[in-house]
């Protein structure tokens, strides 16, 4: 009989893309399996999941707003309503297992599964566990984590170090550096920097690059710059006229950007860190300082402490970021060390590890 899976969570690409990768791996191992995703109404999973070919239902849920306590007044109401909506979803779909990938929409779904004694599985992508996952851990069947040392958050006997599932186009880069650089209309003989701060952009990274825009050409460097959507026009205008710079709001073919890059400037969300390890790119991380539990700093330091990357704080990015990148660009030995050490931390088949473990327990 075909197995049925509910996969819950989202809010960011760091939760959504692993969820889709896990579903695809389960589908390979069990082609007749049925899937239903549950996300938060109005969040990006409601768009991204259908694009990947899966059905999704949105529930009325929101996270705790640290910036505005007033916005939390309706939180108890939304939580109760999300449980009622979840109960209806389970009645109509009757899953054999539920998988939570983080984000506040995963909490009511996994909690309800645990109350009904349905096997529940957690995937924690960050090196600092989210609150929802910590609250759900005790009654979870298995907890999949991205790296060792997560016993401080979860019961040790339930942990499987699986790594983070990533898109196949990144796990197995098929384009050459020269072809990738030709795609961006850049010179294959120059050291290439990739700067990315997520789909919305990172103000500190963008501001530091804009302020020091001429430093790249003066140091014989070229730049692939994903500005993010929020202030794209402003920064694309700054880059115009510089033939050593490709700039746009968003890089659709991110595999080509990784293949072209010699050095990367990046935020340190879980998926960015995983992808940079798998692709073996020397990286300067600029963690987003307002991430929950400061998990981006924890993620970055997990590489910095293993001599696999550098870190510049958000507050210091304006004065230090570009200089740090130029120094790294001039140190081929350090680049090679970072690439080797980052690759040693990579797990490329996390999706299959997770899928096999789930199927063995249901």
Secondary structure, DSSP 8 states (H G I E B T S, - for coil): ---EEEEE--SSHHHHHHHHHHHHHHHHH-TT-EEEEEEETTSTHHHHHHHTT--EEEE------SS-GGGGTTHHHHHHHHHHHHHHHHHHH--SEEEE-SSTHHHHHHHHHHHTT-EEEEEE-SSS--HHHHHHGGG-SEEEESSS-GGGTS-GGGEEE------HHHHT--S-HHHHHHHTT--TTSEEEEEE--TT--HHHHHHHHHTHHHHHHTTEEEEEE--STTHHHHHHHHTT-TTEEEES--S-HHHHHHH-SEEEE---HHHHHHHHHHT-EEEE---TTSGGGHHHHHHHHHHTTTS-EE--GGGHHHHHHHHHHHHHT-HHHHHHHHHHHHHT--S-HHHHHHHHHHHH-
